[in-house]
Amino acid sequence: MTGTLTIAGLGPGSDALVTPEVTAALATATDILGYAPYVSRVPPRPGLTVHPSDNREELQRASEALRLAAEGGQVVVVSSGDPGVFAMASAVFEALERAPQWRDLPIRVLPGVTAMLAAAARAGAPLGHDFCAINLSDNLKPWAVIEKRLRLAAEADFAIAMYNPRSASRPEGFGRALAVLREAGCGERLVIFARAISAADEKIVTVTLNEARPEMADMRTLVIVGNSQTRRVGRWIYAPRRAE
């Protein structure tokens, strides 16, 4: 096989946060595949074919990428943030598991700056101690699993980064998540709503969990719930390095 497949993270939005390694891979690609808004971030050029697709077509996209690479293409599958965090790397390997004929294909996973880390950096250091990340979308897992993980994370006193909090097709889930955390006794914890981080319309709002409302988040928002020790210092939010 002469082709290659690269799974690359484009970071949270700004070109300044795309790694040089990813930039180099995009510059030599013959084919770019990904969710349409992410593919549109790659400038067109001669010799490059783009393959935009819908947000829920991950496995089809991954299979197409494997096929194009097997045919000799220098293929890049793009994700926002990091491709291994709720993104395309897992989908590609799932597709590869179903297609053993392509298992010798050269594959690279290139990391990117996640929304979680970009948001935390803008706010200060809310992930300075133990933390976890939970995807609030129930498209690929039951809501009961999400609730269980939220309760256990609250009990363990993790800071919690919540991805995909609220969409037009899932308007109720984020409100339920907030209710679960309130029931777990987290009402006074600080909550950071970080929307469109590194984009022109970036916005960060910090409130207590008791003050948080579902409409404060959408699919462009990364939500970080602090642990019980998370505090303000001036305009910054941080988690102390020592647990009490």
C-alpha positions as CSV (number, residue, x, y, z in Angstrom):
1,M,0.0,0.0,0.0
2,T,1.4,3.4,-1.0
3,G,-1.3,5.5,0.7
4,T,-1.4,6.8,4.2
5,L,-4.2,7.8,6.6
6,T,-3.7,10.6,9.2
7,I,-6.3,11.4,11.8
8,A,-5.7,15.0,12.8
9,G,-7.0,17.5,15.4
10,L,-7.6,21.0,14.3
11,G,-7.8,22.5,17.8
12,P,-10.7,24.5,19.2
13,G,-11.0,27.1,16.4
14,S,-8.1,29.5,15.9
15,D,-5.4,28.6,13.3
16,A,-2.9,29.7,15.9
17,L,-3.8,26.6,17.9
18,V,-3.3,24.1,15.1
19,T,0.0,22.2,15.7
20,P,2.8,22.4,13.1
21,E,2.6,18.6,12.7
22,V,-1.1,18.9,11.7
23,T,-0.4,21.8,9.4
24,A,2.3,19.8,7.6
25,A,-0.1,16.8,7.1
26,L,-2.8,19.1,5.7
27,A,-0.3,20.6,3.2
28,T,0.6,17.2,1.7
29,A,-2.9,15.6,1.8
30,T,-4.7,14.6,-1.4
31,D,-8.0,14.0,0.4
32,I,-9.5,15.6,3.5
33,L,-12.6,14.0,5.1
34,G,-14.6,15.3,8.1
35,Y,-17.7,16.9,9.4
36,A,-18.5,19.8,6.9
37,P,-17.7,22.7,9.3
38,Y,-14.3,21.2,10.1
39,V,-13.4,20.5,6.5
40,S,-14.3,24.1,5.6
41,R,-11.4,25.2,7.9
42,V,-8.9,23.7,5.5
43,P,-8.0,26.2,2.7
44,P,-8.6,24.8,-0.9
45,R,-5.6,24.2,-3.1
46,P,-4.8,22.4,-6.4
47,G,-4.6,18.7,-5.9
48,L,-6.7,18.6,-2.8
49,T,-10.1,16.9,-2.8
50,V,-12.4,17.5,0.2
51,H,-15.1,15.1,1.3
52,P,-17.5,16.9,3.8
53,S,-20.2,14.9,5.5
54,D,-22.8,15.1,8.2
55,N,-22.1,14.9,11.9
56,R,-23.6,11.5,12.4
57,E,-21.8,9.7,9.5
58,E,-18.6,8.9,11.4
59,L,-18.3,5.2,10.5
60,Q,-19.1,5.8,6.8
61,R,-16.5,8.6,6.8
62,A,-13.9,6.4,8.4
63,S,-14.5,3.5,6.0
64,E,-14.2,5.9,3.0
65,A,-11.0,7.3,4.4
66,L,-9.5,3.8,4.7
67,R,-10.6,3.0,1.2
68,L,-9.1,6.1,-0.3
69,A,-5.8,5.5,1.6
70,A,-5.7,1.9,0.4
71,E,-6.0,3.2,-3.2
72,G,-2.9,5.3,-2.7
73,G,-4.3,8.6,-1.3
74,Q,-2.6,10.7,1.3
75,V,-5.7,11.0,3.3
76,V,-6.4,13.2,6.4
77,V,-9.5,12.8,8.5
78,V,-10.0,16.0,10.5
79,S,-11.7,16.6,13.9
80,S,-12.0,19.7,16.0
81,G,-10.0,19.7,19.2
82,D,-8.1,16.4,19.6
83,P,-9.2,13.5,17.3
84,G,-8.9,11.0,20.2
85,V,-11.3,12.9,22.5
86,F,-14.9,12.1,21.5
87,A,-13.9,12.4,17.9
88,M,-12.8,10.5,14.8
89,A,-9.8,8.4,15.9
90,S,-12.1,5.9,17.6
91,A,-14.4,5.8,14.6
92,V,-11.5,5.0,12.3
93,F,-10.2,2.2,14.5
94,E,-13.7,0.8,14.8
95,A,-14.0,0.8,11.0
96,L,-10.5,-0.8,10.8
97,E,-11.6,-3.6,13.1
98,R,-14.4,-4.4,10.6
99,A,-12.0,-4.3,7.7
100,P,-9.0,-6.6,8.3
101,Q,-7.8,-6.2,4.7
102,W,-6.6,-2.6,5.6
103,R,-4.9,-3.3,8.9
104,D,-1.4,-2.9,7.4
105,L,-2.2,0.6,6.2
106,P,0.1,3.3,7.6
107,I,-2.0,5.3,10.1
108,R,-1.0,8.2,12.3
109,V,-3.0,10.0,15.0
110,L,-1.9,13.6,15.4
111,P,-3.0,15.3,18.6
112,G,-4.7,18.6,18.8
113,V,-5.6,21.1,21.5
114,T,-8.9,20.0,23.0
115,A,-11.8,22.3,23.8
116,M,-11.4,21.2,27.4
117,L,-7.8,22.4,27.7
118,A,-8.4,25.6,25.6
119,A,-11.3,26.5,27.9
120,A,-9.4,25.7,31.0
121,A,-6.5,27.9,29.9
122,R,-8.8,30.9,29.2
123,A,-10.4,30.5,32.6
124,G,-7.2,30.0,34.6
125,A,-6.5,26.5,35.9
126,P,-9.8,24.7,36.8
127,L,-8.3,21.4,35.8
128,G,-5.3,21.8,38.1
129,H,-6.2,18.7,40.2
130,D,-8.0,15.5,39.3
131,F,-10.7,15.8,36.6
132,C,-12.7,13.8,34.2
133,A,-14.5,14.5,30.9
134,I,-18.0,13.3,30.1
135,N,-19.8,13.6,26.8
136,L,-23.5,14.5,27.5
137,S,-24.7,13.3,24.1
138,D,-26.8,10.2,24.4
139,N,-26.6,9.3,20.7
140,L,-24.2,6.5,21.4
141,K,-24.9,5.6,25.0
142,P,-28.0,5.4,27.2
143,W,-28.8,8.5,29.3
144,A,-28.7,6.3,32.4
145,V,-25.0,5.8,31.9
146,I,-24.4,9.5,31.7
147,E,-26.3,10.1,34.9
148,K,-24.4,7.3,36.7
149,R,-21.0,8.8,35.6
150,L,-22.1,12.3,36.7
151,R,-23.1,11.1,40.1
152,L,-19.9,9.1,40.6
153,A,-17.7,12.0,39.4
154,A,-19.4,14.3,41.8
155,E,-19.0,11.8,44.6
156,A,-15.3,11.4,43.8
157,D,-15.0,15.2,43.8
158,F,-13.6,15.4,40.3
159,A,-13.7,18.6,38.3
160,I,-15.9,17.7,35.3
161,A,-15.5,18.8,31.7
162,M,-18.8,18.4,29.9
163,Y,-18.7,18.0,26.1
164,N,-21.7,18.4,23.8
165,P,-24.0,19.8,26.5
166,R,-27.0,20.9,24.6
167,S,-28.3,20.7,21.0
168,A,-31.5,21.3,19.1
169,S,-32.1,17.6,19.0
170,R,-31.2,17.2,22.7
171,P,-32.6,20.3,24.4
172,E,-33.4,18.6,27.8
173,G,-30.3,16.6,28.6
174,F,-28.2,19.4,30.0
175,G,-30.9,20.5,32.3
176,R,-31.1,17.0,33.6
177,A,-27.3,16.9,34.1
178,L,-27.4,20.1,36.1
179,A,-30.2,18.6,38.2
180,V,-28.2,15.4,38.9
181,L,-25.2,17.4,40.1
182,R,-27.4,19.6,42.3
183,E,-28.9,16.5,43.8
184,A,-25.3,15.3,44.5
185,G,-24.7,18.3,46.6
186,C,-22.7,20.4,44.0
187,G,-24.9,23.5,44.0
188,E,-22.1,25.9,45.3
189,R,-19.5,24.6,42.9
190,L,-18.2,27.0,40.2
191,V,-19.3,26.3,36.7
192,I,-17.5,27.8,33.6
193,F,-19.4,28.2,30.4
194,A,-16.8,28.5,27.7
195,R,-18.3,29.2,24.3
196,A,-16.4,29.4,20.9
197,I,-13.0,29.4,22.6
198,S,-10.4,31.1,20.4
199,A,-13.0,32.2,17.8
200,A,-14.0,35.9,17.3
201,D,-17.2,35.4,19.3
202,E,-15.5,33.7,22.3
203,K,-17.4,34.1,25.5
204,I,-16.7,32.9,29.1
205,V,-19.2,33.1,31.9
206,T,-18.7,31.7,35.4
207,V,-21.5,31.1,37.9
208,T,-22.3,28.7,40.7
209,L,-24.1,25.5,39.7
210,N,-27.2,26.7,41.5
211,E,-27.2,29.7,39.2
212,A,-26.5,27.7,36.0
213,R,-29.3,27.4,33.5
214,P,-29.7,25.0,30.5
215,E,-30.0,27.9,28.0
216,M,-26.5,29.1,28.9
217,A,-25.0,26.3,26.8
218,D,-25.2,25.0,23.2
219,M,-23.1,22.7,21.1
220,R,-20.3,25.3,20.8
221,T,-20.0,25.4,24.6
222,L,-17.6,23.5,26.8
223,V,-18.8,23.4,30.4
224,I,-16.4,22.8,33.3
225,V,-17.8,22.1,36.7
226,G,-15.2,22.7,39.4
227,N,-14.5,20.4,42.3
228,S,-15.4,21.3,45.9
229,Q,-12.1,23.3,46.4
230,T,-12.2,25.3,43.1
231,R,-12.0,29.0,43.8
232,R,-11.7,32.5,42.3
233,V,-8.6,34.6,42.5
234,G,-9.4,37.9,40.8
235,R,-10.9,37.1,37.5
236,W,-9.3,33.7,37.4
237,I,-10.7,30.3,38.4
238,Y,-8.4,27.6,39.7
239,A,-8.3,24.2,41.5
240,P,-5.7,24.0,44.2
241,R,-3.0,21.3,43.7
242,R,-3.7,19.7,47.1
243,A,-6.8,17.8,47.9
244,E,-8.4,18.2,51.3
